[in-house]
Amino acid sequence: MSLSDTIADMLTRIRNAVRINKGQVNIKASNICEGVAAVLKKEGYIEDFDRIDDGRQGVLRVTLKYDQNGRSIIDTITRTSKPGCRIYSSVDKLPRVLAGMGIAIVSTSKGVMSDKSCREANVGGEILCTVS
């Protein structure tokens, strides 16, 4: 079965795994999903991720992060730009999620980056999702 929106599938799998306090979640691998996972790891929202070769497309195994009380670090994760309605933003109009407490993940010409990294590199792009 072909999947038209791999990012939305990734975010839904993470959201569902967080709801039931799973330690790890498997996601169909793609370069864009690997970039999103790298940003989530760099910003401290997940512990780690590994790309596992299964002879076909591959699988990303994401290890989720929880605090001492067992609550997930990821509170909300929502898809912003969709295949039917792409949302682009210049660097000066990038959203500030929760006044800087959350992040927006942006696909740029320099790769997938957080909104903070985009401001430092002075580059805009497609806003993929927001995480808080």
N, C-alpha and C positions, 0 to 999 in steps of 0.2 A: 504494500500500500504506500502510495506517495504521500508525503506530508507537505502541505503548502506553506505552513508557517512554523518553522522549526524553533524559533525563539519563543513563540507563545506556548508551544508544547513544553519547552524547557522550563519556562517560568511556572506553568501549571503543575508540572511534576515536582518542582521545588516547593511550591505553595502547599501541595497536598502532603508531601513528606514532612514538612514543618508542622502541619496540623496534627499529624499522628506521632510526632516526635521520633521519626526514623533517624538513624545515624547516617545512612548513605542513601543516595538515589541514583539510578542509572538513567542516562539520557542518550538519545541517538546523537552520535557525534557529527559535527560539522564545524567548519572553520569559524563561523560567526558565533556559534555556541561556545566554542573553546575560548574565543576572545572575551565573551561575556563572563565566563567562569574565571578567566584570568583577572578581570577587573574586580569581580566579587572577592576573589582571594586577596588581591592587593589591598583592597579597602577594608578587609577584615570581616566580611559577612559570611564567608565559608572557611572551613579549615584547609581543605585541599581538594584537588581534582586530578584524576588520572585518565589518560586515553587508553582504552583497552581495545586491541585488535581482535575482532571476531570473524575475520575472513570476508566480511561484507563492508558495511559502512563504518563500523566501529561504535564503541560505546564510551561515553564520558561518565566516570563514576565520581560523583560529587559527595564529599564528606561535609555534612552540615555542622554548624557551630552553635553551641548552646552555652548559656551562662551557668553560674553555680547553682541557681535555683531551678534549672532545667528548662528555662524559657529560651526560645530561639532568638538569635541575634537579628534575624530577618523578621520584621514586624509585618510590613506590606511590601509586595513586589508586583508592580502593574506594568502592562505593556502599553506604551504610548503610541508609537508609530505602527500602523498595521498595513498589511499588503494592499488593502483597499483605500487607505488614507495615510499616505506618508507624511510625517511631520519633520521638517527641517528647521534648523535654527542657526543663526550666526552666533559668533562667540559672545557678543555683548547681550544677546537675548536668551542665552541658555537659562533654563529654570534653576532656581535654588530650592531644592527639596528640603522641607522643614527648616528653612532659614540656614541651610548648610549642615544640618544634622544628618541628612540623607544624601543620596547621590543619584544623578541621572547618568545612564550609560549611553554613550554617543558613538555612532559609527562614523568615523572621519576618513579623510584621505590618508591619514597616518596610522590607521588601524582603529580598533575598538578601544575607547578611552572613557574615563569618568569625566564628569563636568569640570572637576577641579583641574585635572590634567589638561583638558581642552583650553581652559582659561590660561594656564601657564604656557601652553604651546601656541596660543592665539589662533585656534582653529575651530570651526563649527562643523556641523554635520547633521545626520539623521538621529533624532532622539529615539533610541530603541525602547528603553524602559526606565522606571524610577524605582529606587529601593530605599526603604527607611526601616 
